[in-house]
Amino acid sequence: LRFAQDGTSAEVVPPGTLDSPVGLAVDRDGRLFVADTGHRRVVVFDPDGLRVHEWPIEGWAPGPRLEPGLAVGPDGTVWVTDPTGGRVLLFDGRGQPLGALTGSPLDLPLGISVVDAETAFVTDGGRHSVVRISRGAPDGARADAPPASAPVVGRERP
């Protein structure tokens, strides 16, 4: 992807390359990661817009309200939501699996934003909330697991 100096699009990924792209993230090297849901894969483009690699996401299923999100952490870890699996998948920048964050409190994880190498915020469409998750939780799953009726983000300060 390239942009002209005035900010307008000068070059894009060619039509037909992606099918239902819904999420994207850029790493510190300028590589573009795209959630290509129609093809059930993550596609990586270099700063010049050339496809450098891709990997499948087996858990993605088509359907409304099932659009996954992805984000790249400061350490290069790619965090990918799997709405139908109720989990967040972790990969290195070349698509090698690093693990998954599963279990309560995620129901329908959609959007994701990485805070640091260990923590991310995830929008949960099933619970209508935003949840903080952590790689460092003792069970490898969650930090701040709230009761089913209470979102982690949005509570008032006491």
C-alpha positions in Angstrom: 0.0 0.0 0.0 1.4 3.4 -0.9 0.1 6.8 -0.2 0.8 10.1 -2.0 2.2 13.0 0.0 -1.3 14.5 0.2 -2.6 11.3 1.9 -4.6 10.0 -1.0 -4.2 6.4 -2.1 -1.7 6.0 -4.8 -1.5 2.2 -5.0 -3.5 -0.6 -3.4 -3.5 -4.4 -3.1 -4.8 -5.6 -6.5 -8.5 -6.5 -6.7 -9.1 -10.2 -6.4 -6.1 -10.7 -4.0 -8.4 -10.6 -0.9 -11.9 -11.9 -0.1 -13.7 -10.0 2.6 -10.8 -8.4 4.3 -12.0 -7.0 7.7 -9.0 -6.3 9.8 -5.5 -4.9 9.4 -2.4 -4.0 11.4 1.0 -2.7 10.6 4.2 -3.9 12.4 7.2 -1.8 13.3 8.9 -2.7 10.0 5.9 -1.4 8.0 4.5 -4.8 7.0 0.8 -4.9 6.6 -1.1 -7.8 8.1 -4.6 -8.4 6.7 -7.4 -10.6 8.1 -8.6 -12.1 4.8 -11.7 -13.8 6.1 -13.1 -15.1 2.8 -9.9 -17.1 2.3 -9.6 -17.8 6.1 -6.1 -16.6 6.3 -3.8 -13.8 7.4 -1.9 -12.2 4.5 1.3 -10.1 5.0 2.4 -7.4 2.6 5.7 -5.6 2.6 5.8 -1.8 2.6 5.8 -1.9 -1.2 2.5 -3.8 -1.3 4.0 -7.1 -2.3 2.7 -10.3 -0.6 5.5 -11.8 1.4 3.6 -14.6 3.1 0.3 -15.9 4.5 -1.0 -18.5 6.8 -4.4 -20.2 7.4 -6.7 -19.6 10.3 -8.6 -22.8 10.7 -11.1 -21.5 13.2 -12.6 -18.6 11.2 -16.1 -19.3 9.9 -18.1 -17.0 7.6 -21.1 -15.2 8.8 -22.5 -11.9 10.1 -21.0 -10.7 13.4 -18.1 -13.1 13.0 -15.5 -10.7 11.7 -12.2 -11.3 13.3 -9.6 -8.7 14.3 -5.9 -8.7 14.5 -3.1 -6.6 16.0 0.6 -6.8 16.1 2.4 -6.4 19.5 5.6 -4.5 20.1 7.5 -7.8 20.1 6.1 -8.7 16.7 3.6 -11.2 18.0 0.4 -11.3 15.9 -2.8 -11.5 18.0 -5.8 -12.8 16.0 -9.3 -13.1 17.3 -11.3 -16.3 16.5 -15.0 -15.3 17.1 -16.4 -18.8 16.6 -13.8 -20.4 18.8 -14.1 -17.8 21.6 -10.3 -17.4 21.7 -7.4 -15.3 20.7 -4.7 -17.0 18.7 -1.0 -15.9 18.9 1.5 -16.2 16.0 5.0 -15.0 15.2 5.3 -12.6 12.2 5.7 -15.5 9.8 2.6 -17.4 11.0 4.1 -19.9 13.4 1.6 -20.7 16.2 2.7 -19.4 19.6 -0.4 -20.5 21.5 -4.0 -19.4 22.2 -5.8 -17.6 25.0 -9.0 -19.5 25.7 -11.7 -19.8 28.2 -13.8 -17.4 30.2 -14.6 -14.5 29.9 -14.5 -14.4 26.1 -17.6 -15.3 24.3 -17.5 -13.7 20.8 -14.0 -11.9 20.5 -14.0 -9.5 17.6 -11.7 -6.4 17.7 -8.4 -6.3 19.4 -5.8 -3.8 20.4 -2.5 -4.7 21.9 -1.2 -2.8 24.9 2.2 -4.4 25.4 3.9 -7.8 24.7 1.7 -9.4 27.4 -1.7 -7.6 27.4 -4.5 -6.7 24.9 -8.0 -5.4 25.0 -10.7 -7.4 23.1 -14.2 -6.4 22.1 -16.6 -9.2 23.0 -19.7 -9.1 20.8 -21.4 -11.8 22.8 -21.1 -10.1 26.1 -21.3 -6.6 24.8 -18.1 -5.6 26.6 -14.4 -4.9 26.3 -12.2 -7.4 28.1 -8.5 -7.2 29.1 -6.6 -10.4 28.4 -3.1 -11.4 29.3 -0.5 -13.9 28.2 0.9 -13.8 31.7 -2.3 -15.0 33.5 -1.5 -18.2 35.6 -3.6 -20.4 33.4 -2.4 -18.7 30.2 -5.9 -17.3 29.6 -7.2 -14.2 31.3 -6.5 -11.4 33.7 -9.3 -9.5 35.3 -12.0 -12.1 34.5 -15.3 -10.4 35.6 -18.6 -11.9 36.4 -20.7 -12.6 33.3 -22.7 -9.4 33.8 -19.8 -7.0 34.4 -17.4 -5.7 31.6 -13.8 -5.2 32.5 -13.7 -1.8 30.8 -16.4 0.8 31.4 -16.8 0.3 35.2 -17.0 3.5 37.2 -14.2 4.3 39.6 -15.2 3.9 43.2 
